[in-house]
């Protein structure tokens, strides 16, 4: 099961994995692309109408193409790649992950809104709705384990402030800033894109650790998608980002769009740099035209999982390994472990 667990690769290319006669064993709605030759990533995004100048008069339509590892040699490749192309490759790879994570949150939000509306009308939640509320309230840290139903029901309004999407422009800007466009050691070896700290001893240790900050590390993840999910959960639950949630909820109440740049001002506690961090983040969003991502939509199509390899030969080896994993049933198990909800 090592293929999806370690970042195999750097070369940016796309080769369609031949799954003819085997796809029935995969979870429905998935295909896999193995990328292992120079310059083919751009060709892949072009083939999926996701490269070049963006028509801002209509929503940006984004392919459901999810990178499953971050290349350990991407930092080396990035040095040889023109800056604009490096940025575009990073943003094109990250945006689908952000939209999928937001899609998951918004599904829960839609059900939460339905339950809250029935509750406001005087209905007692059905057993399955109560179980849903209880689980959501725990996951979003609104109540503690063991809280009774009355506590959970009283937390509905706070849940509505927390169970909400993160503007893609904000996530793109922070991902670029925190990971150095995917070139940081934490990104390459831990699929970590947002520099989230952990104090339980399980994180990757910084090279220059500050003793005054305690036993901290940078959280690592099996999948880049899990890094995005954890980042969104952090913004949606941590007390340091209560201002972000309040600003987002205020915009929702008056029917205004929730845009990434508008929420940057609430992130002075995300970094020790404080306002300087916010200023830099706003510049990243403005200079790179990331606002267009806030109205982007995922295409209604099967999920493509992108696997990187260092070379064409490594790509062939990866395809063979995937075939073996497919035949053993491990591939379906691994894809299931990503927790995607089709």
N, C-alpha and C positions, 0 to 999 in steps of 0.2 A: 504493500500500500504506500510505498515511498513516493510514487510519482506525484501525487497531489500534495504530499506533506512537505516537500522541500522545493525551493525555487530552482528549477533545473537550468535556467537559461537566459540568454540575452538577446540573441538575434531576433529581430522583429519581423516575423513572417507568418504567413497563413497557408496551411495545406489542409484541405478537407480530409478528415479521417474517414476512410471507407468502412461504413458500418452496414453495408448491404447484407441482409439475411440475419443480422444480429440485433437490430434495434429493438426488437420486441422485448428483450430482456432488460432494457434500460427503463428508468422511470419515464412515463409518457411526457412528450414535449421537450426532449433534450437532444442535442447533438454535440459533438466534440470537434474542435479544430486544433491541430497541432501546428505550432508556429516554430520554424527553425531555419529560415533563410533570410538574408539581408533584404530590407526594404519592403517586404511583403505585408507588414502591418498596415502601411499606408494603402496598399492595394486592397487589403481586406476592408478597411473603412470606406474606401471609395466604392467598392463593390456593394457595400451596404448603405450607400448614399449618406455617409457620415464623415465627409472630409471636405475641406475647402471653405469658401466663403459662405456664410450663413445668411439666409433670407430672413431678416428680422420681422417681416410682415406677417409671418405665420409661425406657429409653434414648431420648435425643433423636434423632429421625430428621431428617437434614439433606438438603435438595435438592442435587443436583449442578449448582448454578448458580454459575458462575465469572465474576467481574468481570474484564474484559480490559484496562481502563484505570482509573486513578484520576482523578476529575474535577479539573481545574485550578481550578474555582470552588467546590469543595466547602467550602473554608475559609470562603468568604463565606456560603454557604448554611447552614453549621453554626452561624454566629452567630445566625441567625434561627430555628433549630430548637431546641425544648425539649431540655435536656441529656439527659434519659432517652431521648428518641427518637433523638438524635444518637448516643448510645452504642449503642443497639440496632441502628441501621442499620449502624454500623461493625462490630459483632460479628457480625451476621447475614451481612454481606458477606465477612468474613475467615474465618469458620469453615469454609465449604466448601473454600476454598483450602488451609487447614491440613490438613483431612482427606484431600484428594486427594494432597497432598505426602506425608503419612504413609502413605497407601495404597501409593504407589510404593515407599517405603522398606521397608514390611513385605512386599511381594512379593519383594524381593531378600533380605530376612531369612529368609523361609520357604525359599527355595531354598538359601541359605547353611546353614541348619540341617540340611537334608536331606544336603547334601554333607558337612558336618561329622560327621553321624551315620555315614555310610558310611566316612568317613576313620577315625573312632574304632573302627569294627568291623574295620579292617584292609584296606579296599578302596583301591585306587589310583584316584584320580579319573579319569574318562573325559576325553577331549580337550576336549569342550565344557564340562565342569565346571571343568577346569583354566583354560580361557580366561576363564570367568566369575569364578573366584577371583582371577585375575591382574588383571582389569579392576577388580574391586571393591576389591582391596587398593591399587591405585594411586589410585582415586578417593577412597578414605577415608584416604589418606596413611599407610598402614601400612607400605608398602614404597616404595622409590624406583624410578624407571624403570630397566629393565634387571635388576631382581632376578631371581634364578633361581627355579625351581619349589620348591626346598626352602625358600627364604626365605618364599615365598608360603604354603606349607602350614603352616609354623611360626607364621604370623600369624593362623590361623583363630580362635583364642580372642579375640584383640584385635579382630578384625573383628566378632565377635558382640557385643562391648561397644559398638561404634560404629554398626553398621548396625541402628538401632532407632528407633522413633518418638519424637517429642517430644510430651509431653502437651499437648493443645490448650489447656487453661486457661493453661498457661505461655506458649504462643505468643500467645494472645489478649491476655494481660496485657502482655507485652513489646511487641506491636504497638501497643497503645493508648498505652503510655508513650512509646515511641520516636518515634511518628509524630504524637502529639497527636490521636489518633483520626482519622488520615488527613488532617489539616489542614496538616502540615508542608510546607515548600517542596520537600523531597526526595521526599515521597510524591506530591505533585501533579505534579512535573515529571520524576520519575525512577522512579515506581512503587516507591519504596523505603520499606519499612515498619518496618525494624528497625535503622536507623542504622549499618549496617556500613561500616567504613572500608576504603579501598583506598589503596595507596601507589605505584601504578604510573602515576600521573598521569592516569588515565582518569575519576576520580570527579568528582562535582559539588562545587564548592568552597564551604565554609561562608562566610558573610558576614564572620565574625570569625575568621579563621584564626590558630591558635596556632603561631608559628614554631618553638617548641621541639619540637613534635610531628612535624616533618618535612613532606615533600611529600605530605600526605594529602588525601583527599576522601571523599565519601560515595558508595558504589557505586550506580549506577543500573541499571534493568532494563527490558527490552522489555515484560514482563508482570508484574503483581503476583504471579502464581504463581511466577515465577522468583525474586522477592524472598523468598518463603516457603521455597523450595527452598534458596536460598543461606544463609538463616538457620539452617535445620536442618543443613545441611552444616557450617556454622561450629561449631555446638554439638557435632556428632558427630566433628569432626576436630581442632579447635584445642586446643593444650596447656592453654590457660587454663580449659578446661571438662572436664578429666580427672576432676575430682571429681563433676561431674554424671553423667558416663558410669559412674563407679564406683558411685555411689548407685543409679542406674537398674538396673545389672547386679545389685547386691545384692538389690534388691527382686524382680527377676526370679527369682533363685535360690531365694528362699523363697516364691515364689508370691503375693507381695503386689501389689496394683494399683499402677501407676506414675502418681502424681497430680502435677499441676503444682505445687501449693502446696508439696509435699514437696521438690521439686527447686529451689525458689527460693533456698534457703540456700546452694546451690553456686555462685551467680552473682555473688559479690562482685567478680569481675574483669571483669564485663561492662561496668561503668561506673566512671569515676573516683570516683563517690560511694560505692563499696564497700558497706558494710552498710546505709547509708541508702537506696541503690538497692533492695536486697533488701527492706527494710522497706516501701518504697513499693509495690513489686511485689506483695508479699503483701497489702497493703491493697486494691489494685486487684482482685485475684482474690477476696478476701473480700467487699468491699462490693458488687461487681457479680455475685456468685454464679456465677463462671466455672467452678467445680468441675464443674458439670453437663456441661460440654463434654468432660470427660475420658472419659466413657462414650458420647459421641455417635457415631452411625453415619451413613454416607452411604446415601441411598436407592438402590435398584437401578433406575436409570432413565437415559434419555439425558442427555448433558451439555448444559446450557444456557449459552451464552456471552452475557454481559450487556454491552452497549455503551451508554455514556452520550452524550447530546446536550444542548445548552444549552436547547433549546426544541422545541416541536412541529414548527416549520418545519425546524430543524436535524435533527430525528429523521427527517423525510421525506427530507431530503437524504442522510442517512446510509444509509437503506434503499436509496435509488437507487444510492449508491456501492457498497453491499454487493452489490446485484444485478449491477452491472458487474464487480466483482471475481469474483463467482461465475461469470459467463459466460466470463470470461477464464481461469479456472482458478487465479487468484492467491489466491482465498479459501481453497481447499483447501490450497494451499501454506502460507499463513499459519497456518491452524489446525494443520497438521502441524508447523510451527515451534514450537508451544507444547510439543511433546514429550509430549503426553498419551498414556497407555497404556490404551486401553479393553479 
